[in-house]
Amino acid sequence: MSTLQSTTKQLNVKQQAKLAQKASKKLALLTEKEKNEALLTIADVLEKDSAYILEENKKDLSAGEKKCFSEALMDRLRLTADRVKDFADGLREVTELQDPVGEILSGWTLDNGLKVEQVRVPLGVIGMIYEARPNVTVDATGLALKSGNAIVLKGGSNALNSNKAIVAVIHKALENTKIPAEAVQFIASTDREAAGQLFTMKEHIDVLIPRGGGALIKTVVENATVPVLETGVGNCHIYVDQFADVEKALAILENAKTDRPAVCNAAETFIFHEAWLETNKDKVQALFEKHGIEVHGDEKAAELLPDVIPANEKDWVEEYLSLAVAVKVVSSVEEAVTHIERYGTKHSEAIVTENSENAQLFLNAVDAAAVYQNASTRFTDGSALGFGAEIGISTQKLHARGPMGLPALTTIKYRMTGDGQVR
């Protein structure tokens, strides 16, 4: 392990990117069978060497305790034998997904007999910049390799030891496969200059994918000259319409807020139609009390619910990522849409209603990667939607939008076959 780690340290970012680019040329030519065999080998070795990974993870946890990290952050950092097994099982699931590379999206023949095909091909080299989630190291690597891409990983300093260990194990596994170990690069430097280099290497990196908080994403988007696949902050809203079924609404609100409060598809703002809330305020309050949810609300919310903290502009804008929620009271679906248009992050938005006209207005008018009627925003997830794993959730509109699975890590090539045609 140590040899692989020390080799990574000795290389600068540009050298690593060049190695990844060279490896991507070989990787793009491998068969689905060869790629799957490599992923299965990585899965097996991850489980076999889990004790080493967990030992290195303890170093990150110890450092986190000294820095007084929140329990939510410590939970994201913490690895266990079961979690490592989940990583491995996730890779095995990726092998069962259809390989998009080589898929013919369309084809036709011109009048002169020239045959035209539009074919999926790998992007090339993916630069992945992410924060304190060691699982992303495995997930992103698996998806990149399956779709024929090399990957350059830049994880957060909080998980440095964990990530270095995981990548060392991946390298060890790849030595016995058709995929070059150089196809997976990890930037061990915690210097900001290293990330800055990655932002601007258009000649070696084909796309950057940032995954983390708003500050990280903003930094990448504003400073990168490499094309960015922007994953989004999730300031998600649930609008409970005047015509919402009570039990259905309460169940959706509870799931979207409390199932996993710290994830990007959790709800951060509840918007209630005033007539519905006036009728069901006791049930809503009971839900808040059941989970100890801290409520930040507007003036109308404070009139109808007890212990409401007056909401300010920050409450409407930012993710809580905790058991806190902003509450807005409106008089129409149009007012709800206007609020979401102003404060939403184009991630996931939901309406709870039995009125088809209001539902269609909401679904058509709200500009977001995912919109729901009568369902929790927690379904904006690659595995939940049947894509298998995901590399992130895109809130932009070009190339990919929503949960990004294997097809999002490909581009297209026009492949023409002729018999001497000239123009």
Buried (B, 14 or more C-beta within 10 A) or exposed (E): BEEBBEEBEEBEBEEBBBBBBBBBEBBBEBEBEEBBBBBBBBBBBBBEBBEBBBEBBEBBBEBBEEEEBEEEBBEBBBBEEEBBBEBBEBBBBBBEBEBBBEBEEEEEEEEEEBBBBBBBBBBBBBBBBBBBBBBBBBBBBBBBBBBBBBBBBBBBBBBBBBBBBBBBBBBBBBEEBBBBBBBBBBBBBEEEEBBEBBBEBEEBBBBBBBBBBBEBBEBBBEEBEBBBBBBBBBBBBBBBBBBBBBEBBBBBBBBBBBEBBBBBBBBBBBBBBBEBBEEBBEBBBEBBEEEEBBBBBBEBBBBBBEEBBEBEEEBBBBBBBBBBBBBBBBEBBEBBBEBBBEBBBBBBBBBBBBBEEBBEBBBEBBEBBBBBBBBBBBBBBBEEBEBBBBBBBBBBEEBBBBBBBBBBBBBEEEEEEEEEEEE
